[in-house]
Amino acid sequence: MDERKIFIGSGIGPSPPEMFREMQTSKKRLASHCDIGNIVPMKQTTKTKTVVRVQIGARMEKTLVKTLKALAEYLDLSLGDLLEGITLHALEGKPPFSKQTLGHVRKLRTIYGLELTARDSHRLVEEHHASY
């Protein structure tokens, strides 16, 4: 295990409440112009589209889910809305986040210990299957 890793509650690095306060301060500065994606304000004034949503049964890696939930909270979105936005951007080959949002993602990755990268995406196996 990487010894530089920040352990929550260990006294190493900023505590989660301190990191959260720092992110909330940044969030207030962004106010209603918080960007996601291609510098498009999240609070759109264009016509809305009505959709039918369905519940999905999907499993994801634990630290990835924690990071996504925290990002959704930071952006004041539901987890489902965040995942829809990421997916729609990916399907069009567009980046889903602004540079500023990616900065917050980096902080959240550290807080929640998310070490996986895109390179790992097709090599993941669940813990009980790892020995096969």
C-alpha positions in Angstrom: 0.0 0.0 0.0 1.3 3.5 -0.8 2.5 5.1 2.4 1.7 8.6 1.1 -2.0 7.7 1.0 -4.2 9.9 3.2 -6.1 7.8 5.8 -9.4 9.3 7.0 -9.2 9.9 10.7 -5.5 9.1 11.0 -4.3 12.7 11.4 -2.4 12.5 8.2 -3.5 15.2 5.8 -6.6 17.4 6.0 -9.5 15.9 7.9 -12.7 15.3 5.8 -14.5 18.1 7.5 -11.7 20.5 6.7 -11.6 19.4 3.1 -15.4 19.6 2.9 -15.3 23.2 4.3 -12.7 24.1 1.7 -14.8 22.7 -1.1 -17.9 24.4 0.2 -16.0 27.8 0.2 -15.0 27.1 -3.4 -18.6 26.1 -4.2 -19.9 29.5 -2.9 -17.5 31.3 -5.1 -18.9 29.4 -8.1 -22.4 30.3 -7.0 -24.9 29.8 -9.7 -22.3 29.6 -12.5 -20.8 26.2 -11.5 -19.8 24.6 -14.7 -20.0 21.0 -15.7 -18.9 19.8 -19.1 -18.0 22.2 -21.9 -18.4 25.4 -19.8 -22.2 25.2 -19.9 -23.9 26.6 -16.8 -25.7 23.8 -15.0 -28.7 26.0 -14.4 -30.0 26.1 -17.9 -32.5 28.5 -19.2 -33.3 26.5 -22.3 -36.4 24.3 -22.7 -36.4 21.2 -20.6 -37.0 17.7 -21.9 -39.3 15.3 -20.2 -37.9 11.8 -19.8 -38.9 8.5 -18.3 -36.4 7.2 -15.8 -36.0 3.6 -14.7 -34.3 2.0 -11.8 -31.1 0.1 -12.7 -29.3 -2.6 -10.7 -25.7 -1.7 -11.3 -22.6 -2.6 -9.2 -19.6 -0.3 -9.1 -16.3 -0.2 -7.2 -16.8 1.1 -3.6 -14.3 4.0 -3.6 -15.6 5.1 -7.1 -19.1 5.3 -5.7 -18.1 7.3 -2.7 -16.2 9.7 -4.9 -19.2 10.1 -7.3 -21.6 10.6 -4.4 -19.4 13.3 -3.0 -19.0 15.0 -6.4 -22.8 14.9 -6.9 -23.3 16.5 -3.5 -20.7 19.2 -4.3 -22.4 20.0 -7.6 -25.8 19.9 -6.0 -27.0 17.1 -8.2 -28.5 13.7 -7.5 -26.1 10.8 -8.2 -28.4 9.7 -11.1 -28.3 13.2 -12.7 -24.5 13.2 -12.4 -24.2 9.7 -14.0 -26.6 10.7 -16.8 -24.5 13.8 -17.5 -21.2 11.9 -17.5 -22.7 9.2 -19.8 -24.3 11.6 -22.3 -21.1 13.5 -22.6 -19.0 10.3 -23.0 -21.4 9.0 -25.7 -20.8 12.2 -27.7 -17.0 12.1 -27.1 -17.2 15.3 -25.0 -15.4 15.9 -21.6 -18.0 15.9 -18.8 -16.2 18.3 -16.4 -14.6 21.7 -16.5 -11.0 22.1 -15.3 -12.3 23.6 -12.0 -14.6 20.6 -11.4 -11.7 18.2 -12.2 -9.7 19.9 -9.5 -12.4 19.0 -7.0 -12.5 15.5 -8.4 -8.7 15.2 -7.6 -9.3 16.2 -4.0 -12.2 13.8 -3.7 -10.1 10.9 -5.1 -7.6 11.5 -2.4 -10.2 11.8 0.4 -11.9 8.5 -0.6 -8.8 6.6 -1.7 -9.9 6.2 -5.3 -6.7 4.9 -7.0 -8.4 3.3 -10.1 -7.9 4.9 -13.5 -9.4 4.5 -16.9 -6.7 2.0 -17.7 -8.1 -0.3 -15.0 -11.6 -0.3 -16.4 -11.4 -3.6 -18.3 -9.3 -5.4 -15.8 -11.5 -5.1 -12.7 -12.6 -8.3 -10.9 -14.5 -8.6 -7.7 -12.5 -9.5 -4.6 -13.9 -13.1 -4.3 -12.9 -13.7 -8.0 -9.4 -12.2 -7.8 -7.6 -15.5 -7.4 -9.0 -17.0 -10.7 
